[in-house]
Every structure is written in C-alpha cells, then in structure tokens.
Amino acid sequence: MSGAVGVRHWSHVIIHPVDVDASLEFYTKLLGYEVLSDERISGPGLDAIVGREGVQGRVVVGLVGGQKVEFVYLGDTGMSDPQENQRGLQGFTVRVADINEAADACEANGIPIVSGPSEIKGFWQFMILDPDGVMIEISQTPPGVEVSGPLS
C-alpha cells in the first residue's frame, strides 16, 4: 500500500458520456470494450453522491485491455456542452502492438485522427476523440519497453 490513504492499486476509469449507447459502440468497435454488466441505478445512496434527488442512472461496467472502464450516465447534468468542465480527467492512453495497424483501424471505422501519428523518444502515438470529446491517446512503446502495470 502507498500514500496516506493506503492505495493498493488503480481500480478503474469512469466516463460520463452524453449517449451511453454511442460510447459503447465506439469503445467496443475500436478498443474491444467487453461489457461485464449493464444496470439501471437509483435510490437515496445515488442521490446523496450526486447531490440531487430522483436521479435515474445507468452504469455499464466492462474491460478494455484488461482494465476496468465504467460508463456512468446520471441524466441531464444541466451542462449544455460536455466540454464546459475542463478540470479533471481529459483523456487516457491505451497501448497497441502496431501503431500503423491501429491508425488503419481508426480510418477503416471512420474515426478521425486529431493529431499524429508522431514519435517522441521512441514512443509512437496519435490522438482520437470519443463521441463525447474525451481524448484517447493510442500509443506504441519502443521495442523491449513495457510501461503498463505496476512499475516495480
């Protein structure tokens, strides 16, 4: 365990999409998202966490590359533009074996590459956006270098 709160390991990423089904289609088709559960949620506990009453939500839990990713929809947040809140998580990175094959797959699926592919110190990467504008970095490490999982 590390840190004052005793962190044991990274748990999961939460994405709050505008349209859960569009996000599921995108992440499943492009990143191989595997749905583990898809549930409707509501009740006093959810109301307390969200800070408003009567919340009706949906939580989809799944895996991308063996890592847990949750899509959480809590109804209309009152924000007219999902980009209004520029604080916090702005994106994430996934590793691929072949950057060119990944770029070709994006092109074949009609997903525009917003920057790259480019190389920095042997690491190749390019950026795409999910349906809600979340930046996804697609990255290939140099031969013989692995940087996922615990750095021990």
N, C-alpha and C positions, 0 to 999 in steps of 0.2 A: 504494500500500500504506500501511496505517496501523498504529499501535501497535507495541509491541516485537516482536510475532511476525509482523508484516507481513501483516495481514489484507487480502485483495484484495476480497472481497465476502462477503455472507451466503450460506451454502451451502444448508442445509435444516433442517427441524424433524424431530425424531424423537419418535414417540408410542409408548409401550409399553402396548398395550391388553391387557385380560384376554381378550377374544374378538376376534380379528382380523376374522373374517367379519362380526360385528355392526358393528364400526367401519367396515369397508369399505362396508357397506350404508348406514350413516348418512352418511358423508362423500361417497359417490357420489351418493346421492339428494338430499341437502340442499346440498352445496357443489360438486357437479360434479367430484369427485375422478376423475382419469383414471389408471388403472393402467398403468404402464410395464413393470413386471416383478414377479413373484411367485415367490420362490425359497425352498427349504429350505436351511438352513445348519448346518454343524457342523465340528468339527475342532479341532486344537490352538490355532490362532490365536484362534478364538472362545472356547475355554476360558480362554485367557490373559487376554483382555479382560474376560470376565465374572467370572473368579476362581473357577471351579469346573469340574470335569471332566465330560465327557459331555453337554455342552449340545447340545440339538437345537432349532434355532430356525427362524423363518420371517421373511423380510424382504419387505415389499411396498413398492415404490417407485412414486410417482406424483406428479401435479401437481394443485394447487388454485390457480386464478387465476394460472397460470404459475410458481408457486413449488413447489419440491420438498418433499414430505412423505413420510417413511418410517414405516411401521408395523413395529415390531420386536417379535416375540414370542420370548421365550427360555425358555419353560416356566414351571413354577411357581416364583415367586421366593421363596416362603416367607412372603410378606406376606398376611395374611388379608383385609386391606382395602386397596384401591388408594389410599385417602386417608391411610394411615398415614405416608407420606413427604410432608410438606408443604413440603419445600425444593425449590428449583429452579423450573423452568417450571410455572406453574399454569394457563396458558392462552395464547391468542393472538387476534389480531384479523384479520378479513377485511373488506375494503371492498365495499360494494354501491352500485349506482346509485340504488336507491329503497328506503328503509328500510321503508316500508309494504308494498311487494310482498314483501320478504324476510320480514317478520313474518307476512304472509298465507301464504307458502310453508311456514313452520315450522308454523303452525296446521294447514294442509292435510295436512301429513305427520305430525301427532301429536307434534311436538316442542314441549314447553312452554317458554315464555319465562320465565326465572327472575328477570329484572329488566328494567325499561324497557318499551317504548322511552322514552328520555329525551333531552333536548337539553342540551348543555353547550357554551357559546361557539360555537354554530352547528353543532356536530357532533352527529348523532343516533346513538344506539346502543342495543342491547339485548343481553342475555346469554342464552345457552343452554348446555346441558351435553351433551357427547358421551356415548356409552354407559359410559365409564369415569369420568365426572365431571370431565373436563377442561373448563374454562370457555372458551367461544368468544364473543368479542365481535363482533357484527355491526354495522358502522359505516358511516355515510354522511357524507361530508365536505360542508362548505358549498359552494355554487356557486362555481366558479372556483378551488377549492383542491384540490390534489393532493399527497398526502403519502406516496405509495408510491415505492419505488425509492430510489436514492441521493439524498441531499439536497445537491446541488451546484449 
